[in-house]
Amino acid sequence: MSYLSRIRINPLRSGSRDLLGNPRRLHGAVMGGLADDPERQRPLWRLDSDNPHRPKLLVLSESKPDWTHLVEQAGWPHAEGEHYELREYEPLLTRLAVGEEFTFRVTANPVRNAVEAARPTQPNDSGKGSLGRSPRTAHRTAEAQLGWFLQRTEKWGFSVPGASSGTSAIEHSSVAASADSTDATGGAVTAEAARVGTADVSEFAGDVRITARERHSFAKKRGSKPVVLHTATFEGRLRVTSVELLRRALLHGVGPAKAYGCGLLTLAPLPPDSDAAD
């Protein structure tokens, strides 16, 4: 059984500021709510800050959690009302069917493997060399991040209505992670990618948009090299193409950096006045 939680966060408390500014600490707080073998579980979580004065933490966990510690540290422990919501996740999963449409939201870490092949690392203690993993490079422009997302929807079990089925424009956009020039967020882009404007993206993006883009930098431990994450929050409308693949994406997340608030894909019914037909 899986559970989806939504916890109210009070951003004015000192405990909240420590958590909201550091994905590693927030991950630790999430793990602290799992009593049933937390080391075995890999919960998904996402911080939604549509209203910066009332951010909400969403958590998908395998076991039933207890968020009392988060309410006491970063919520409104003495206020009236529901401090957090807890729902079983299976009823949503049973509603999935090919052709059904939902609105969705996901915060992801769009990356690509470096073009260069992995090189041997320093010899280890035994004197033998080992092959290193090909490093990942962040997509730092909205165009490249949209391209990354649309290239992967099929393997996640859905399509985006109105999006181009071709990949040429998407692949063209995805070169934006190479380092030749700088975008508005300080990320590096090629001169070619810099010419790919929002109008070009809209031609193949369909019913999806980026609503937030952030850069996070934090240390895993004191004195260590900081971890840098470039994230993008995608929202829009999707159409189910594979129940099995979408169920897997919902339960296990999409993309990398899941421990740091990326990958939790959530669905909601379409608004009553929406037109589901293309």
Backbone torsions as a table, in degrees:
resi	resn	phi	psi	omega
1	MET	NA	137.1	177.2
2	SER	-114.8	152.7	-177.2
3	TYR	-131.0	138.0	175.2
4	LEU	-108.7	123.3	-179.3
5	SER	-112.4	148.4	172.6
6	ARG	-131.8	115.6	-173.1
7	ILE	-112.6	130.6	177.1
8	ARG	-77.1	133.6	-179.7
9	ILE	-115.6	134.2	175.8
10	ASN	-96.3	103.7	-172.6
11	PRO	-70.7	-9.7	-177.6
12	LEU	-86.9	-11.9	-179.7
13	ARG	-81.1	146.7	-178.4
14	SER	-62.2	-37.0	177.5
15	GLY	-63.3	-34.1	178.2
16	SER	-68.1	-42.3	-178.1
17	ARG	-62.6	-36.5	176.8
18	ASP	-63.3	-38.5	-177.9
19	LEU	-78.0	-46.2	-174.6
20	LEU	-65.5	-25.8	-178.5
21	GLY	-92.6	1.9	-175.9
22	ASN	-145.3	102.3	-179.7
23	PRO	-57.3	-29.7	179.8
24	ARG	-67.3	-42.7	178.9
25	ARG	-68.5	-37.0	178.6
26	LEU	-66.6	-36.6	174.5
27	HIS	-60.1	-42.3	178.4
28	GLY	-62.8	-38.2	178.3
29	ALA	-66.2	-37.6	177.0
30	VAL	-63.4	-46.6	-179.7
31	MET	-62.4	-30.3	179.8
32	GLY	-68.1	-14.3	178.4
33	GLY	-90.4	0.1	-176.5
34	LEU	-107.3	110.5	-177.6
35	ALA	-86.6	-25.7	-174.1
36	ASP	-89.6	93.0	176.0
37	ASP	47.9	63.9	-175.6
38	PRO	-62.1	-27.8	-178.9
39	GLU	-67.3	-25.0	180.0
40	ARG	-84.3	-26.8	-174.9
41	GLN	-83.1	152.3	174.3
42	ARG	-127.5	78.8	-177.9
43	PRO	-67.5	152.6	172.2
44	LEU	-103.1	144.8	177.6
45	TRP	-148.2	160.6	179.1
46	ARG	-152.8	139.8	175.9
47	LEU	-101.1	116.2	178.2
48	ASP	-99.4	118.1	-177.1
49	SER	-118.6	40.6	176.9
50	ASP	-55.0	-44.9	174.0
51	ASN	-107.3	104.0	-175.7
52	PRO	-60.9	-19.3	178.7
53	HIS	-85.9	-13.4	-179.9
54	ARG	-140.7	60.3	179.2
55	PRO	-65.9	155.2	179.5
56	LYS	-128.3	139.5	177.5
57	LEU	-103.3	122.6	176.4
58	LEU	-104.3	136.3	-179.3
59	VAL	-136.2	130.9	172.3
60	LEU	-108.7	118.0	-176.1
61	SER	-127.3	154.9	179.5
62	GLU	-76.5	-32.8	180.0
63	SER	-112.2	165.8	-179.7
64	LYS	-73.1	121.1	-174.7
65	PRO	-92.2	172.5	172.4
66	ASP	-132.7	118.4	-175.1
67	TRP	-104.4	22.4	-179.8
68	THR	-57.1	-40.9	-178.1
69	HIS	-64.7	-35.9	179.2
70	LEU	-71.4	-39.5	177.4
71	VAL	-61.3	-43.2	-178.5
72	GLU	-70.3	-34.3	-177.5
73	GLN	-85.0	-37.5	-168.0
74	ALA	-137.6	11.7	-179.0
75	GLY	-116.6	-145.4	176.8
76	TRP	-121.3	75.0	-170.8
77	PRO	-60.6	-24.5	-176.6
78	HIS	-107.9	5.4	-179.8
79	ALA	-83.3	157.9	176.0
80	GLU	-77.3	164.1	177.1
81	GLY	96.7	179.2	-176.5
82	GLU	-83.0	119.2	-179.0
83	HIS	-75.0	-32.0	174.5
84	TYR	-152.6	151.5	177.3
85	GLU	-102.7	144.8	179.8
86	LEU	-137.7	122.5	-178.3
87	ARG	-132.1	143.7	171.7
88	GLU	-68.7	142.5	-172.3
89	TYR	-91.9	-20.3	-174.2
90	GLU	-59.9	-38.3	179.5
91	PRO	-56.4	-35.8	176.8
92	LEU	-67.9	-42.9	-177.1
93	LEU	-63.2	-33.2	-179.9
94	THR	-72.5	-15.4	179.5
95	ARG	-83.8	-10.8	-177.2
96	LEU	-68.2	134.6	176.7
97	ALA	-155.2	144.3	179.9
98	VAL	-57.9	130.3	-179.3
99	GLY	96.0	-18.1	177.7
100	GLU	-68.6	148.0	-179.8
101	GLU	-120.3	145.9	179.8
102	PHE	-141.8	158.9	164.1
103	THR	-84.3	155.7	-176.6
104	PHE	-143.7	162.2	171.6
105	ARG	-146.9	140.8	174.1
106	VAL	-155.0	136.2	169.5
107	THR	-100.2	124.2	-173.6
108	ALA	-128.4	167.5	178.2
109	ASN	-115.7	84.2	-176.1
110	PRO	-68.7	118.6	-179.1
111	VAL	-138.6	168.3	172.1
112	ARG	-139.8	154.2	174.4
113	ASN	-72.2	141.0	179.4
114	ALA	-60.5	147.0	-178.1
115	VAL	-64.3	-36.4	-178.2
116	GLU	-68.4	142.7	176.3
117	ALA	-69.1	154.0	178.6
118	ALA	-62.0	140.8	-179.5
119	ARG	-106.0	154.7	178.7
120	PRO	-60.5	141.4	178.5
121	THR	-85.5	-177.0	175.8
122	GLN	-62.5	148.3	176.1
123	PRO	-56.9	143.1	179.5
124	ASN	-85.5	-171.8	-174.7
125	ASP	-61.6	-25.0	-178.9
126	SER	-83.3	-4.9	-179.3
127	GLY	88.7	0.7	-178.3
128	LYS	-100.0	139.8	176.8
129	GLY	-77.9	158.0	176.1
130	SER	-135.9	153.9	-179.0
131	LEU	-82.6	133.3	177.6
132	GLY	-88.3	159.3	178.0
133	ARG	-77.6	142.5	177.3
134	SER	-61.2	125.7	-175.9
135	PRO	-69.4	155.4	177.8
136	ARG	-98.9	144.7	178.6
137	THR	-118.7	132.7	-178.0
138	ALA	-75.4	141.1	166.6
139	HIS	-81.0	124.7	-170.9
140	ARG	-114.5	-1.8	176.6
141	THR	-111.1	154.0	179.1
142	ALA	-60.1	-37.8	-179.2
143	GLU	-61.3	-48.3	-178.4
144	ALA	-68.4	-35.8	179.6
145	GLN	-67.2	-39.7	174.7
146	LEU	-64.1	-41.6	178.2
147	GLY	-60.7	-44.7	177.4
148	TRP	-56.2	-45.8	-177.7
149	PHE	-64.1	-49.2	-175.2
150	LEU	-68.4	-26.8	177.2
151	GLN	-68.3	-18.7	-171.5
152	ARG	-111.0	-4.7	-175.4
153	THR	-61.7	-34.7	-178.8
154	GLU	-61.6	-43.8	-179.1
155	LYS	-74.9	-13.6	174.9
156	TRP	-92.3	0.3	172.8
157	GLY	89.7	21.2	177.8
158	PHE	-152.6	166.4	172.9
159	SER	-124.9	162.2	177.1
160	VAL	-105.8	113.0	-179.6
161	PRO	-54.5	134.1	178.3
162	GLY	89.0	-10.3	179.8
163	ALA	-79.2	147.2	178.7
164	SER	-63.9	137.6	177.3
165	SER	-81.2	-15.4	178.7
166	GLY	-80.5	163.8	-177.9
167	THR	-114.6	-2.8	-174.4
168	SER	-63.1	-45.2	179.5
169	ALA	-66.4	-38.3	179.7
170	ILE	-64.8	-46.0	-179.9
171	GLU	-63.6	-37.7	177.7
172	HIS	-61.2	-41.4	-179.9
173	SER	-68.9	-31.3	-171.9
174	SER	-71.2	-7.2	177.6
175	VAL	-74.2	-1.6	-172.9
176	ALA	-67.6	-7.0	179.9
177	ALA	-87.2	-8.1	179.7
178	SER	-73.4	157.2	-171.0
179	ALA	-104.6	98.9	173.8
180	ASP	-132.1	-38.2	179.1
181	SER	-139.9	-176.9	-172.4
182	THR	-122.6	136.6	178.0
183	ASP	-92.7	-174.9	-173.5
184	ALA	-66.3	-21.1	-178.8
185	THR	-96.2	4.9	-179.4
186	GLY	92.1	1.5	179.8
187	GLY	-82.2	157.6	-177.0
188	ALA	-93.9	137.5	177.6
189	VAL	-137.7	157.6	176.8
190	THR	-80.4	161.7	177.5
191	ALA	-62.6	-35.6	179.2
192	GLU	-65.1	-45.4	-178.8
193	ALA	-66.2	-32.5	-179.3
194	ALA	-61.9	-21.9	179.7
195	ARG	-85.0	-8.5	179.5
196	VAL	-83.3	103.3	-174.4
197	GLY	-90.9	176.7	179.7
198	THR	-60.9	-34.1	179.3
199	ALA	-61.4	-38.8	178.6
200	ASP	-64.9	-40.9	-179.2
201	VAL	-64.0	-40.7	-176.7
202	SER	-62.3	-21.0	-179.6
203	GLU	-68.4	-25.8	-179.4
204	PHE	-123.7	-2.7	-175.6
205	ALA	-75.7	-32.1	180.0
206	GLY	62.8	-141.5	-174.9
207	ASP	-85.2	57.0	174.8
208	VAL	-147.5	144.6	178.3
209	ARG	-145.9	157.3	173.7
210	ILE	-94.2	122.4	-177.5
211	THR	-102.4	-13.9	178.3
212	ALA	-158.2	142.8	175.6
213	ARG	-135.8	130.2	-175.8
214	GLU	-139.1	156.1	172.8
215	ARG	-119.4	124.6	179.5
216	HIS	-114.1	139.2	175.7
217	SER	-137.1	123.8	-178.3
218	PHE	-155.6	157.2	180.0
219	ALA	-99.4	139.7	176.5
220	LYS	-70.0	-33.7	176.1
221	LYS	-151.9	162.8	-175.9
222	ARG	-57.3	128.9	177.6
223	GLY	85.4	-5.7	-179.0
224	SER	-84.9	162.2	177.6
225	LYS	-64.8	134.0	-176.3
226	PRO	-67.0	146.2	171.7
227	VAL	-87.1	130.8	-179.9
228	VAL	-117.1	124.3	179.3
229	LEU	-122.1	134.6	171.1
230	HIS	-108.5	117.2	-176.0
231	THR	-116.5	155.8	175.9
232	ALA	-138.7	136.7	176.3
233	THR	-101.8	121.2	-178.5
234	PHE	-105.3	136.1	175.9
235	GLU	-135.0	151.7	177.4
236	GLY	164.2	-150.7	-178.0
237	ARG	-122.5	138.2	178.2
238	LEU	-128.0	159.0	175.7
239	ARG	-122.7	128.0	-176.8
240	VAL	-68.7	127.3	176.1
241	THR	-113.2	-22.0	177.5
242	SER	-149.3	115.5	179.9
243	VAL	-64.0	-41.6	-177.7
244	GLU	-63.6	-46.6	-178.3
245	LEU	-69.0	-39.3	-179.7
246	LEU	-69.3	-38.8	176.8
247	ARG	-59.7	-42.0	178.9
248	ARG	-64.2	-42.4	179.6
249	ALA	-64.2	-38.4	-180.0
250	LEU	-67.6	-40.5	-175.5
251	LEU	-82.6	-30.6	-173.5
252	HIS	-114.4	-5.3	176.1
253	GLY	85.6	170.9	-178.0
254	VAL	-128.2	140.9	176.2
255	GLY	74.4	-178.8	-179.3
256	PRO	-86.7	-178.0	175.8
257	ALA	62.8	35.6	-178.9
258	LYS	-65.3	-31.6	179.7
259	ALA	-67.9	-17.7	-175.0
260	TYR	-111.5	31.2	171.6
261	GLY	91.2	14.6	179.2
262	CYS	-111.1	152.6	169.4
263	GLY	100.8	-12.9	-178.9
264	LEU	-78.5	109.0	179.1
265	LEU	-94.7	122.0	179.3
266	THR	-118.7	147.0	-177.8
267	LEU	-119.6	154.9	174.9
268	ALA	-146.5	154.0	177.7
269	PRO	-61.4	151.6	175.3
270	LEU	-65.0	146.6	175.3
271	PRO	-57.2	147.4	-177.0
272	PRO	-56.1	-32.0	-174.9
273	ASP	-94.1	8.1	-179.2
274	SER	-78.6	152.9	179.6
275	ASP	-103.6	106.6	-176.0
276	ALA	-74.4	-15.6	-177.6
277	ALA	-84.5	145.6	176.8
278	ASP	-74.4	NA	NA
